[in-house]
Amino acid sequence: MSLIKQLWIAIAIVMSLAFGGSLVVSTLSARHYLEQQLYIKNLDNASSLALSLSQMPKDDVTVELQVAAQFDAGHYRLIRLTRPDGTVMVERDYASGELGAPQWFADFIPIEVRPGIAQVQDGWRQFGTLTLESHSRFAYEALWNATLQLLAWFGLGGAVTGLIGTAILKLITRPLGRVVEQAEAMGGRRFITTPEPNTREFRSVVRAMNALTERVKSMLTEESARLEALRYKFQHDELTGLVNRNQFLNLLDGALAREDTRAGGTLVIARFTDLADMNKHLGHAGVDQLLQSIGKRLHALTDMEAGLEAGRLNNTDFALLAQGDTGMEAIAARLAEALHTTLNASEAHAAVHLPVGASNYHAGEARGQLLARVDGALAAAEQSGSRAVHCVTAEQKTAHPDLAAWRAALTLALDGNNMKLATFPVVSADGRLLHYETPMRMQLDGDWQGAGYFLPWAARLGLMSRIDATVVRLALEHIAVEGQAIGINLSPESLCDAAFRGDLFALLQNNPAAAARLWVELPEYGVLRHLAEFRALCLALKPLGCKLGIEHVGRQFSRIGDLHDLGLDYIKIDTSMVRGIDDDAGNQSFLRGLCVVAHAIGLTVIAEGVTTDAEAATLKGLGLDGMTGAGVRYP
C-alpha cells in the first residue's frame, strides 16, 4: 500500500475519532441545554396560561376556548387542565409522530423534558391544575441539523487535511520516488544518478544509490577499457597499429556478406616492392620509423570517414577497405596520396617504389575472386611505374545503368509491393529460437534480389525510409500470421528521419501484441554517429515492449557503454569477430570478456555470421547467448 493511501486512512481514522468524540460531547451538551430551555419554556407558558385562566370566567366553554386558543397558537405536545379531584376538565395533545429527525436518531439521543405545572385559581379557591408540555420535534430538528453541520465540517476538514498532507508528503518523498526510479533504471540496465535531497534520512539512501551506480559504471568503464586494449593487442599490427592480416581478412569477409546500405565497396592494396633496399639505406630503425609514420597517416585517414578500415597484410602490403559507395578511383587516389606524402618526407623517398592496385566489389562476391582481381591491378600498376595507381572494375550484371533507371525500378517495386522478408533463425546457446532475422528481398530485373543488390542505390536516392516502413509493415503482418518473434534492421537514414520515427511509433502503438514480438536493431556505426536520434527511438519504442539492439558490434564496443541509460536488450557481434573464432585465441579472449561486461548490464550477446559447427561450439563455450548465420540450423 502506498504512503498516500496510508496517509488518507490515517486521516480518516483520526477524523472519525475526532468527530465521534466531538459528536458525543456536543450532542450531550446540546441536549442538556435544549432540555433546560424547554423546561423553562414550559414553566413560563404554564404560569402565563394559568394566570389568564384565573382572571377569566370559570364556565367550561370559556376555559376550553382559552386552552384551545393557547394550544393552537404555540408548539405544544400537551395542555391539560384537571380539577382538584383529578378529573380532566380540558385536554389538548399533538398525536403526530413527526420529529424533524430520523427515528433512530431520536431513539439514540432521547430528549426528556419535564412539563410545566401551574395552579389555576378561582378567587381564593383552587380551580384546577394546569399541565403544559412543549413539543420536542423542533429540539430534535435543531440537534439533527447541528450534527449534520458538524459532520460536514469534519468531512471538509478531513478532505482539506488529506489534500494538504498529500501535497506535503509528495514533496517530502519526492527524493524517495527518484530513488525508486533509479533502482528501476538499474534493473532496466540504465545507470543514472539523482541529486541528493535536503532530508537527512533520504540523503543517505540517495548517496548510497549514487555510489552504487558510480561503482557499476566505473567497473564497466574499466572492463571496457581492458577489453579494448586486449582487442587492440590481438587485432592490430604491433609496429604500425593498423589491423593485422587475420583481422583484416575477417573484416573483408564481413563486408562481402553485408546486406545493407554499405553492401559493396572498394579494396585498395599498396605494396612496397623494395623493402630490402630500404632496410639497407635507412637501417632497420629508420624503416620502422617510416612504417610507423605510414600507420599514423592511414589512421588519420580512416578516422576522418566512417566505413574505412586500414590494415597491414604483411611486411610489404598495406590495404584500405572502403565499405559502401565511396568511388573506387577516389579511394585509391586518397590512399596513394597519404602514402606518397609520408614517403616524400622520408630520406629515401626517391628510391621507394609503391604501386597501388584497387578494385570495387559487390555483395556476395567471393573473397578469393576479389583478392585475385586486386593482385592483377597491383601487377599492372608495377608495370606502369614505381608509384602508379591502377583500378579494375568488377563486373556486375545490372539492368539499371544510372540513378534515374534505379529510381524508376525501385519506385515501381515499392508501389507494386514487390518486397518480401527472408527468414533466418537466431538460436540461443541451448537450441531455443530467439527470433527470426528477416533481411528484405525485392523483385528486380525479373528475380528476387538480396538487399545488398539494391540498398546502396536506395540510400543514394533517399528511399530508405520508405523501404524500412515497408519492412516494418511486412514484419507485423508476419507476426500476426505466424506468431513468431521477428528481428528487423533499420537503416541510419531512417533513424534520422523524424517523420519515419513518428509513423513507426504510431504503427507499433496500434499493434501492441505484435510490437511485443518485434526485435529492432541498427548498425553500430549508425547508432554511434546519431546518438541523439537513437536515444529518441529507444525512449519511444521501449514502453511498447519492443526489443532494442545493435548489430555489427565489434570495433567500437567500448563506446556502447555510452548507451547504458537506454535499456538496450541485446547486441550482435560482427562477423569479423566471429569468423574463424575456433582458431583465434585473441578474439576468443576478447569475446569472453565482452560477454562478461555485456551480461553485467543485462545485454543478450548474439554472434553474427556463424558458418561452422566448430565456431558455434567455441562461441557457446565463450558465454555467448545466441548465434545466427549459415551454420546455424533450427530446429
Summary of the structure (lengths in Angstrom):
residues: 635
radius of gyration: 47.2
end to end distance: 47.0
largest distance: 163.1
contacts: 2058
relative contact order: 0.07
helix: 57%
strand: 17%
